[in-house]
Amino acid sequence: MKLAPAEIAAAMGADVVAEGGAGSPRRAAIDSREAGEGDLFFGLRGKNVDGGRFAADAIAAGAWGAVVDPSARSLFVGESTTSNERERGHGGGWVFVVDDPLAALQALALVWRRALGARVVGVTGSVGKTSVKDIARALLPGRVHANRENLNTEIGLPLTILEAPEDTDVLVLEMAMRGAGQIAELAAIAEPEVGVVTNVGPVHVELLGSVEAIAAAKAELLAALPEGGAAIVPAEAGELEPHLDDAPRLIRFGPGGDVEAIEQRLEKGVTEALVRAPSGSQAFHFPFAEAHNLVNALAAVAIGVALEAPLAEMADRAANIGFSRFRGERLELGEGIVLVNDCYNANPVSMRAALDHLASFEGGRRIAVLGEMAELGPEAPRYHREIGEHARLQGVDLVIGVGEPAREYYPDELVGSPVEAAELLAAQLGTDDTVLVKGSRSAGLEGIAEALPELLEASGGGPD
């Protein structure tokens, strides 16, 4: 973060109450336990804890400086000292006092985003936004910086920007949404020139009331694009369609779109696709088998088209594609048993896609371990029942529900916890079985993938 202390203070509207060493901070941090050498610690105020209380600890651990609100000022400034003096107790770090550390974090991120001069892509959508981000990070040429894990909120997004190296060419920023106005808030920090809406579905409908309201919230990203920007949307945009009239350059992806796969085949876990774009056609070899990830890849290629990246260069980089944790992780458990760990999140759209992928496996039984789909509002029971019906239509042999809300799937087996689900699987799995584990993060289903290998080993290393 090549900004001088005076530039940092000006960006945040901060009062400098203690001066530290020379140089610039390497990144921003909000957890004093993780703040290390060269970090700029932000003491954010949470529901139960004021992070400013830990600012001195962060500086003692080597942080370059700290940003705190006025209530923490007394930790660094003595009664008889002035702002021009080196204050006691700060351990040699810079100390900035601001009215609102979160607003200061966001303001500093905007200044650094502009200083970078990088091209910025914003990605949102009901499902697939993390996968599109992951694929784009691999396909796009140059130095690409993107969100780690789930750093996609009003806190995580500015942290991501402030982690970007000064030689970053492209920022690919996933943007989460839980209510109206939140995407607009993130776009104001990121100032994207390319906006991607992967799709619109009944995700967070409990908070927004309808799919139409969700579409309007997602469309805030498109409304924030500059006149020369590009809006990337599905060929069949559904409820998003009414919001596209005022969008800048429109690039549609998927069947019948500007970027589509005109030929495709699956060969040994690799999707071979001939992708057509406005600039021509190019063969891609994608290192995944899921049909929904091909759609995500087309959205990522469309990003490249918007940024004028050569198709051939993106195709050469396709082998580098990797996905974030808990998103379709394929685990080999021995004796041909495969566990697809897709438990980061779940909603009716992503659940159908995951079950369709499960149905494509051949060999032994196909088993779905399903947890709750959260935040679906009053219609949640209906959505769960429809997913249970879809699983059976797709030929899933065994449905195991985890937790009381999963009763609405009408599962073959209902257990109370992920540990019980792992124990049930260990007792029932047979050669060449495939297991899908999927549910909202609140269901905690990652515990199944953690416990199952040990349970299988304890029972003899695998099935009989």
C-alpha positions in Angstrom: 0.0 0.0 0.0 2.4 2.7 -1.3 0.8 5.6 0.5 2.6 8.0 2.8 1.2 8.6 6.3 0.0 12.0 5.3 -1.9 10.6 2.3 -3.5 7.9 4.5 -4.6 10.4 7.1 -6.0 12.7 4.4 -7.9 9.8 2.8 -9.5 8.9 6.1 -10.0 12.4 7.4 -8.0 11.2 10.4 -6.3 13.0 13.3 -2.7 11.7 13.7 -2.1 11.3 17.4 1.1 9.3 17.3 3.8 9.0 14.7 5.5 5.8 13.9 8.3 4.7 11.6 9.0 5.4 8.0 7.5 3.6 5.0 4.0 2.5 4.2 1.7 -0.3 5.6 1.7 -3.6 3.6 -2.1 -4.2 4.1 -5.1 -3.5 6.3 -6.1 -5.9 9.1 -9.1 -6.0 11.4 -8.2 -8.9 13.7 -5.5 -8.0 16.2 -4.5 -11.7 16.6 -3.7 -11.8 12.9 -2.1 -8.3 12.6 1.6 -8.6 11.9 4.6 -6.8 10.9 3.7 -3.8 8.7 -0.1 -4.1 8.9 -2.4 -1.2 9.4 -4.9 -2.3 12.1 -8.5 -1.0 12.0 -10.3 -1.2 15.3 -13.8 -1.8 14.1 -16.7 -1.7 16.5 -18.7 -4.9 16.6 -22.0 -5.8 18.3 -20.3 -7.0 21.4 -16.6 -5.8 21.2 -14.9 -2.6 20.3 -11.9 -3.5 18.2 -10.1 -0.3 19.2 -9.4 -2.0 22.6 -6.9 -4.3 20.9 -5.1 -1.6 18.8 -2.2 -1.4 21.3 -1.8 -5.2 21.1 -1.7 -5.1 17.3 1.0 -2.4 17.4 3.0 -4.4 20.0 2.8 -7.3 17.6 4.5 -5.2 15.0 1.7 -3.5 13.2 2.7 -0.4 11.3 -0.1 1.6 12.8 -3.7 1.6 14.0 -7.0 3.3 13.2 -9.3 3.8 16.1 -12.4 5.9 17.1 -12.3 8.6 19.7 -13.2 6.3 22.5 -9.8 4.5 22.1 -7.8 7.8 21.9 -7.0 7.7 25.6 -5.2 4.4 25.1 -2.5 6.3 23.2 -2.7 9.9 24.3 -1.9 11.1 27.8 -3.7 13.9 29.5 -0.8 16.4 29.2 0.3 15.5 25.7 -0.6 17.1 22.4 -1.1 15.7 18.9 2.4 17.1 17.9 4.2 15.0 20.5 5.3 11.4 20.3 2.6 9.9 22.5 3.2 7.3 25.2 2.0 3.7 24.9 1.8 3.4 21.1 4.9 1.2 20.8 6.3 3.1 17.8 3.3 2.7 15.5 1.2 5.4 13.8 -2.1 6.0 15.4 -5.0 7.6 13.5 -8.2 8.7 15.2 -11.4 8.8 13.1 -15.1 9.1 13.8 -15.9 5.8 12.1 -13.1 3.2 11.5 -15.2 1.3 9.0 -15.9 4.4 6.9 -12.2 5.1 7.1 -11.3 1.7 5.9 -13.7 2.1 2.9 -12.4 5.6 2.1 -8.8 4.4 2.2 -9.6 1.5 -0.1 -11.1 3.8 -2.7 -8.0 6.0 -2.6 -5.8 2.9 -3.1 -8.0 1.6 -5.9 -7.6 4.8 -7.8 -3.8 4.9 -7.1 -3.5 1.4 -8.5 -4.9 2.4 -11.9 -6.0 -1.2 -12.3 -9.0 -2.2 -14.3 -11.8 -3.3 -11.9 -14.4 -6.0 -12.4 -17.4 -6.4 -10.0 -19.1 -9.8 -9.8 -22.4 -10.5 -8.1 -25.3 -12.9 -8.5 -27.5 -15.3 -6.6 -25.2 -18.3 -7.4 -21.9 -18.8 -9.1 -20.2 -15.5 -8.3 -17.3 -17.0 -6.4 -16.7 -19.6 -9.1 -16.8 -16.9 -11.8 -14.3 -14.9 -9.7 -12.1 -17.9 -9.4 -12.2 -18.8 -13.1 -11.6 -15.1 -14.1 -8.6 -14.9 -11.8 -7.1 -17.8 -13.7 -8.1 -16.8 -17.3 -7.3 -13.1 -17.3 -3.8 -12.1 -18.4 -1.5 -9.9 -16.3 -1.4 -9.5 -12.5 -4.9 -10.3 -11.3 -5.9 -9.8 -7.7 -9.2 -11.1 -6.3 -11.0 -11.7 -3.0 -9.7 -14.3 -0.7 -12.3 -16.7 0.8 -15.4 -14.7 1.6 -13.9 -11.2 1.8 -16.8 -9.8 -0.3 -18.8 -7.6 2.1 -18.6 -3.9 3.2 -15.6 -5.0 5.3 -14.1 -7.7 3.2 -14.1 -5.9 -0.1 -12.1 -2.9 1.1 -9.7 -5.3 2.8 -9.3 -7.1 -0.5 -8.5 -3.8 -2.4 -6.0 -2.8 0.3 -4.2 -6.2 -0.2 -3.7 -5.6 -3.9 0.0 -5.2 -4.9 0.9 -1.9 -6.6 1.6 -3.7 -9.9 -2.0 -5.2 -10.1 -3.4 -5.0 -13.6 -6.9 -6.3 -12.9 -9.0 -6.4 -9.7 -11.8 -9.0 -9.8 -14.1 -8.3 -6.8 -16.9 -10.5 -5.7 -19.7 -8.5 -4.1 -22.1 -10.1 -1.6 -25.6 -8.8 -1.0 -28.0 -9.2 1.9 -30.2 -6.2 1.3 -31.1 -3.3 -0.9 -28.3 -0.7 -1.3 -25.5 -3.0 -0.3 -24.2 -3.6 -3.9 -24.4 0.1 -4.6 -22.3 0.7 -1.4 -19.6 -1.8 -2.6 -19.6 -0.4 -6.1 -19.0 3.1 -4.7 -15.8 1.7 -3.1 -14.6 -0.4 -6.1 -15.7 1.8 -9.0 -15.9 -1.1 -11.4 -15.8 -0.6 -15.2 -17.1 -4.2 -15.8 -20.1 -5.5 -13.9 -21.2 -9.2 -13.9 -24.5 -10.4 -12.7 -24.3 -14.2 -12.9 -28.0 -14.8 -12.4 -31.0 -13.9 -10.2 -32.8 -16.5 -8.0 -34.6 -16.9 -4.7 -31.6 -16.2 -2.5 -32.0 -13.9 0.5 -35.7 -13.7 -0.4 -36.5 -13.7 3.3 -34.7 -10.3 3.5 -35.9 -8.7 0.3 -39.4 -10.2 -0.1 -39.3 -11.2 -3.8 -37.1 -12.3 -6.7 -37.9 -9.1 -8.4 -36.5 -7.1 -5.4 -33.4 -9.3 -5.5 -33.0 -8.5 -9.2 -33.3 -4.8 -8.5 -30.6 -5.1 -5.8 -28.2 -7.0 -8.1 -28.8 -4.4 -10.8 -27.3 -1.7 -8.5 -23.9 -3.0 -9.9 -25.0 -2.2 -13.5 -26.3 1.2 -12.5 -22.9 2.1 -11.1 -20.9 1.3 -14.3 -19.4 4.2 -16.2 -20.6 5.2 -19.7 -17.7 3.2 -21.3 -18.1 0.2 -19.1 -19.5 -3.2 -19.9 -22.4 -5.2 -18.3 -22.2 -9.0 -18.4 -25.4 -10.9 -17.9 -27.0 -14.2 -18.8 -28.4 -14.6 -22.3 -31.7 -15.4 -20.5 -31.7 -12.7 -17.9 -35.1 -13.3 -16.4 -36.1 -10.8 -13.7 -33.0 -8.8 -14.5 -34.1 -7.9 -18.0 -36.1 -4.8 -17.0 -32.9 -3.3 -15.6 -30.8 -3.7 -18.7 -32.2 -0.8 -20.8 -29.8 1.8 -19.3 -26.8 -0.5 -19.0 -23.7 0.4 -21.0 -22.2 -2.1 -23.5 -24.1 -5.4 -22.9 -22.4 -8.8 -23.2 -24.6 -11.8 -22.7 -23.2 -15.3 -21.9 -24.7 -18.7 -22.3 -26.7 -20.4 -25.0 -27.7 -17.9 -27.6 -25.5 -15.2 -26.1 -22.5 -13.2 -27.3 -20.2 -15.7 -25.5 -21.4 -19.3 -25.8 -20.2 -22.9 -26.1 -21.2 -24.0 -29.6 -19.6 -27.5 -29.0 -18.8 -29.3 -25.8 -17.9 -32.7 -24.6 -16.7 -34.3 -21.3 -13.5 -36.3 -21.4 -12.0 -37.7 -18.2 -13.2 -34.9 -15.9 -12.2 -32.2 -18.4 -14.8 -30.1 -20.3 -13.7 -29.5 -23.8 -15.6 -26.6 -25.3 -15.5 -24.6 -28.5 -16.3 -21.1 -27.3 -17.7 -18.5 -29.7 -17.3 -14.8 -28.9 -17.6 -11.6 -30.9 -13.9 -11.8 -31.9 -14.1 -15.4 -33.1 -14.0 -19.0 -31.7 -11.5 -20.8 -29.5 -11.2 -24.3 -28.1 -10.9 -24.4 -24.3 -10.1 -27.3 -22.1 -11.6 -26.6 -18.7 -10.4 -28.7 -15.7 -13.9 -29.5 -14.3 -16.8 -31.7 -15.2 -19.8 -29.7 -13.9 -22.2 -28.3 -16.4 -22.9 -25.3 -14.3 -19.2 -24.4 -14.1 -19.1 -24.3 -17.9 -21.8 -21.5 -17.6 -19.6 -19.8 -15.0 -16.6 -20.1 -17.3 -18.5 -18.5 -20.1 -19.2 -15.5 -17.8 -15.5 -15.3 -17.0 -14.6 -15.5 -20.7 -17.1 -12.6 -21.3 -15.1 -10.6 -18.7 -12.0 -11.2 -20.8 -13.9 -10.1 -23.9 -14.9 -6.9 -22.1 -11.3 -6.2 -21.2 -10.1 -7.1 -24.7 -8.1 -10.2 -23.6 -7.3 -12.5 -26.5 -9.3 -15.7 -26.5 -6.2 -17.8 -27.3 -4.4 -16.4 -24.2 -7.3 -17.2 -22.0 -7.5 -20.7 -23.4 -3.8 -21.2 -22.6 -4.5 -20.2 -19.0 -7.5 -22.5 -18.4 -5.5 -25.3 -16.9 -4.8 -22.9 -13.9 -8.4 -22.8 -12.8 -9.0 -23.7 -9.2 -11.9 -23.2 -6.9 -12.3 -21.8 -3.5 -12.7 -24.2 -0.5 -16.0 -26.0 0.0 -17.2 -25.2 -3.5 -17.5 -28.5 -5.4 -14.3 -30.0 -3.8 -13.8 -33.5 -5.1 -12.4 -35.9 -2.5 -11.3 -39.4 -3.3 -12.0 -41.7 -0.3 -10.7 -45.0 -1.6 -12.5 -48.0 -3.2 -13.8 -45.6 -5.8 -15.8 -43.6 -3.3 -16.0 -39.9 -4.3 -17.2 -37.1 -2.0 -18.3 -33.8 -3.6 -17.9 -31.3 -0.8 -20.1 -28.3 -1.9 -21.2 -27.1 1.5 -20.3 -23.4 1.4 -23.8 -22.3 0.6 -27.1 -23.5 -0.8 -30.2 -22.2 -2.5 -32.7 -23.7 -4.9 -30.7 -22.7 -8.0 -27.3 -24.1 -6.8 -28.9 -27.1 -5.2 -30.5 -28.2 -8.5 -27.2 -27.7 -10.3 -25.3 -29.8 -7.7 -27.9 -32.6 -7.9 -27.7 -32.5 -11.7 -24.0 -33.0 -11.5 -24.4 -35.8 -9.0 -26.7 -37.5 -11.5 -23.9 -37.6 -14.1 -21.8 -39.9 -12.0 -21.8 -43.6 -13.0 -20.9 -46.7 -11.0 -22.3 -47.2 -7.5 -25.0 -45.4 -5.7 -25.5 -41.6 -5.8 -26.1 -40.2 -2.3 -27.1 -36.7 -1.4 -26.5 -35.4 2.1 -28.6 -32.2 2.3 -28.7 -29.5 4.9 -31.0 -26.5 5.2 -31.2 -23.8 2.5 -31.4 -20.7 4.7 -33.0 -17.3 4.2 -35.8 -18.5 1.9 -38.6 -16.9 3.9 -42.2 -18.2 4.3 -41.9 -20.3 1.1 -38.9 -22.3 2.5 -40.8 -25.6 3.1 -42.0 -25.5 -0.6 -38.5 -24.9 -1.9 -37.1 -27.7 0.2 -39.8 -30.1 -1.0 -39.2 -29.2 -4.6 -35.5 -30.0 -4.2 -36.3 -33.3 -2.6 -38.5 -34.1 -5.6 -35.8 -32.9 -8.0 -33.3 -35.3 -6.4 -35.5 -38.3 -7.0 -36.3 -37.2 -10.6 -32.5 -37.1 -11.1 -32.2 -40.7 -9.9 -30.5 -40.0 -6.6 -30.5 -43.3 -4.7 -30.3 -42.1 -1.2 -31.2 -38.7 0.3 -29.9 -38.0 3.9 -31.3 -34.9 5.6 -29.3 -33.1 8.3 -31.2 -31.0 10.8 -34.8 -30.4 11.4 -35.4 -28.1 8.4 -34.1 -30.8 6.1 -37.2 -32.9 7.0 -39.0 -31.0 4.2 -36.8 -32.8 1.6 -38.7 -35.9 2.7 -35.3 -37.7 3.0 -34.8 -41.4 3.2 -32.8 -40.8 6.4 -33.0 -37.8 8.8 -30.1 -37.2 11.2 -29.6 -34.4 13.7 -26.0 -33.4 13.1 -23.2 -33.5 10.6 -21.4 -36.0 12.8 -24.4 -38.4 12.7 -24.5 -38.0 9.0 -20.8 -38.9 8.7 -21.4 -42.0 10.9 -24.3 -43.1 8.8 -22.3 -42.7 5.6 -19.4 -44.7 7.0 -21.8 -47.5 7.8 -23.5 -47.5 4.4 -21.0 -46.5 1.7 -20.1 -49.1 -0.9 -17.6 -49.3 -3.7 -17.8 -46.6 -6.4 -20.5 -44.6 -4.5 -20.7 -40.9 -5.0 -21.7 -38.5 -2.2 -22.8 -34.9 -2.6 -22.7 -32.8 0.6 -24.6 -29.5 0.3 -26.4 -27.0 2.5 -26.2 -23.5 3.7 -23.1 -22.7 5.7 -25.2 -22.4 8.8 -25.8 -26.1 8.6 -22.1 -26.8 9.3 -21.8 -29.7 6.8 -18.1 -29.2 6.4 -17.8 -31.4 9.4 -18.9 -34.4 7.3 -15.9 -34.2 5.0 -13.6 -33.7 8.1 -15.0 -36.7 10.0 -15.8 -39.2 7.2 -12.2 -40.3 6.2 -11.3 -41.1 9.8 -14.5 -43.0 10.3 -13.9 -45.0 7.1 -10.4 -45.8 8.2 -11.5 -46.8 11.6 -14.0 -49.2 10.1 -11.4 -50.9 7.9 -10.2 -48.2 5.4 -13.3 -48.3 3.3 -16.3 -50.4 2.3 -16.5 -54.1 2.7 
